Amino acid sequence: MHEMSIAQSLLDIIVQESENHRVERVLSVSLKVGELSAVESESLKFSFDLISRGTLAEGARLDIERVPVTCRCRECGSDFTVQELVFACPSCKGSGLEMLSGRELSLESFEAE
């Protein structure tokens, strides 16, 4: 389960930043997770809850925004959201695509006191 290692990395970042800003308690954490990142939201939440026990992030809410897969067609220049994992331009049916989003995994912010 790679969600456990992701949760540990998130906690490491949060603890480091909390030390830099004299944070006593983390209330919530906001993430962006791309649809193609192979991260299961519920597994990540479970892992974060488990790994944050006994830390300043214990009990913090993990808010996950799923980011859809979007592409740009290199043939006609159209930007579109990929539906049902069909990687073809809906405008010209071209398959030469540049992926714009959908693979990210980023810590956007966290709320603390």
C-alpha positions as CSV (number, residue, x, y, z in Angstrom):
1,M,0.0,0.0,0.0
2,H,1.9,3.1,-1.2
3,E,-0.6,5.4,0.4
4,M,1.2,4.7,3.7
5,S,4.5,6.1,2.3
6,I,2.6,9.0,0.9
7,A,1.0,9.7,4.2
8,Q,4.4,9.6,5.9
9,S,5.9,12.0,3.4
10,L,2.9,14.4,3.9
11,L,3.3,14.2,7.7
12,D,7.1,14.9,7.4
13,I,6.4,18.0,5.4
14,I,3.7,19.2,7.8
15,V,5.9,18.6,10.9
16,Q,8.8,20.5,9.3
17,E,6.7,23.4,8.3
18,S,4.9,23.4,11.6
19,E,8.3,23.7,13.4
20,N,9.2,26.6,11.1
21,H,6.1,28.5,12.1
22,R,5.6,27.4,15.7
23,V,2.4,25.5,15.1
24,E,0.9,23.6,18.0
25,R,-1.9,21.7,16.2
26,V,-2.8,20.9,12.6
27,L,-6.6,21.1,12.0
28,S,-6.8,20.2,8.3
29,V,-4.7,19.3,5.3
30,S,-5.7,20.1,1.7
31,L,-4.3,18.0,-1.2
32,K,-4.8,17.8,-5.0
33,V,-4.7,14.2,-6.3
34,G,-4.8,13.5,-10.1
35,E,-7.1,10.8,-11.4
36,L,-4.1,8.9,-12.9
37,S,-1.9,9.2,-9.7
38,A,-3.0,5.7,-8.6
39,V,-3.8,7.0,-5.1
40,E,-6.9,5.8,-3.4
41,S,-8.4,8.6,-1.4
42,E,-9.9,6.4,1.4
43,S,-6.7,4.5,1.8
44,L,-4.7,7.7,2.0
45,K,-7.1,9.1,4.6
46,F,-6.9,5.9,6.7
47,S,-3.1,5.8,6.4
48,F,-2.8,9.5,7.4
49,D,-5.1,9.0,10.4
50,L,-3.0,6.0,11.5
51,I,0.5,7.6,11.0
52,S,-0.4,11.0,12.5
53,R,-1.4,9.5,15.9
54,G,0.6,11.0,18.7
55,T,1.7,14.0,16.5
56,L,0.5,17.6,16.1
57,A,-1.5,16.4,13.1
58,E,-3.5,13.8,15.1
59,G,-7.2,14.2,14.3
60,A,-6.5,16.6,11.3
61,R,-9.1,16.4,8.5
62,L,-7.6,15.4,5.2
63,D,-9.4,17.2,2.3
64,I,-8.7,15.6,-1.1
65,E,-9.6,17.4,-4.3
66,R,-9.5,14.9,-7.3
67,V,-8.1,16.5,-10.4
68,P,-9.5,15.2,-13.7
69,V,-7.3,14.2,-16.6
70,T,-7.1,17.0,-19.2
71,C,-5.2,17.0,-22.4
72,R,-4.3,19.3,-25.3
73,C,-4.5,18.0,-28.8
74,R,-1.2,18.7,-30.7
75,E,-3.1,18.5,-34.0
76,C,-5.9,21.0,-33.5
77,G,-5.0,22.7,-30.2
78,S,-8.2,21.8,-28.4
79,D,-8.1,21.4,-24.6
80,F,-10.4,18.7,-23.2
81,T,-11.2,16.5,-20.2
82,V,-10.6,12.8,-20.9
83,Q,-13.8,10.8,-20.5
84,E,-13.7,7.1,-19.6
85,L,-9.9,7.0,-20.3
86,V,-10.4,7.5,-24.0
87,F,-7.3,9.3,-25.1
88,A,-8.4,10.8,-28.4
89,C,-9.3,14.4,-29.2
90,P,-13.1,14.8,-29.3
91,S,-12.8,17.6,-31.9
92,C,-10.5,16.0,-34.5
93,K,-10.1,12.4,-33.2
94,G,-6.3,13.0,-33.1
95,S,-4.2,10.9,-30.8
96,G,-1.2,13.2,-30.5
97,L,-1.9,14.6,-27.0
98,E,-0.1,16.6,-24.3
99,M,-1.3,15.8,-20.8
100,L,-2.1,18.9,-18.8
101,S,-3.4,17.5,-15.6
102,G,-4.3,14.2,-13.9
103,R,-1.0,12.9,-12.6
104,E,-0.4,15.4,-9.8
105,L,-0.2,14.8,-6.1
106,S,0.4,18.0,-4.2
107,L,0.0,19.4,-0.7
108,E,-1.8,22.6,-1.3
109,S,-2.1,23.9,2.3
110,F,-2.8,23.1,5.9
111,E,-4.8,24.9,8.5
112,A,-3.2,25.1,12.0
113,E,-3.3,26.9,15.3
